[in-house]
Amino acid sequence: MEKNITIENKRFAEERDLYEAQNLVIKNCLFVGKENGESALKEATDVIVQDCYFDLKYPFWHDDNIKILSSTMTPNCRAALWYSKNIIIKNSNIFGIKALRECESIKLNRCNIYSVEFGWKSNDINGDTLIINGDYAFLLGKNIELKNIRYEGKYSFQYIDNLKIENSIFDTKDAFWHSKNVIVIDSYIKGEYLGWYSENLTFINCVIEGTQPLCYCKNLKLVNCELKNCDLAFEYSDVNASLKGHFKSIKNPINGNIEAESVDEVILKDSKFPLYCKINIKNTNYKIVK
């Protein structure tokens, strides 16, 4: 096995400065300069980057087996990781737009991510203790596990397949649209129009807040969840739910079974489809609208 060569305290600013780099450890280096060179580490293999600063575009494209440790990618470092695999990123700042796309086998730990269109079309992602800010995160992703996440941004997790989330907080809108095979555990989700057109979407011990959640869903499950300030929930959905607390209204669920503690209204009116869902509300003061 070839021994790693260490590069320290250097500045790289030219086009493809470290193109096809192999078996390198890069420490305390700056990827900056008026030369504005792109693709510094394109086609790199078996490289460790530590305590480095990236201010130029497209540094990690078509790479394999890369570790990025305690480093920063500025907003100028756009589209930082594309078409790459076997990437570990720890204790780092990722601030450029479209930072991760069409990648696979990615591990993210203790990172701050401010990136619009982060994680598109990427597979096999494992994330722990992340702050993520940006719209359209993880579009068309597959096989993703996330825990201890704080996410803010609209249109997250759309068209995703096989996702597991635990112990996380989300302030989002139109999340999980057209998603498949998603399970969310012990999490708080705030946002409008959650989970429309999803299939096999499950929430366990979650708090969900926002208008018109979980409509047009197939095989939707909620286990010991709270709907907070929610109205017009479950329209045209196939749903099995056990719900605690009080919320505003249920509207025209198609199939399944809903057990709820308290609700203002159950709306069973002007449905395009026959309504076979069984609804059992523990409090008896709710209004039925037909």
Buried (B, 14 or more C-beta within 10 A) or exposed (E): EEEEEEBEEBEBBBEBBBEEBBBBBBBEBBBBBEEEBBBBBBBBBBBBBBBBBBBBBBBBBBBBBBBBBBBBBBEBBBBBBBBBBBBBBBBBBBBBBBBBBBBBBBBBBBBBBBBBBBBBBBBBBBBBBBBBBBBBBBBBBBBBBBBBBBBBBBBBBBBBBBBBBBBBBBBBBBBBBBBBBBBBBBBBBBBBBBBBBBBBBBBBBBBBBBBBBBBBBBBBBBBEBBBBEBBBBBBBBBBBBBBBBBBBBBBBBBBBEBBBBBBBBBBBEEBEEEEEBEBEBEEEEBEEEE
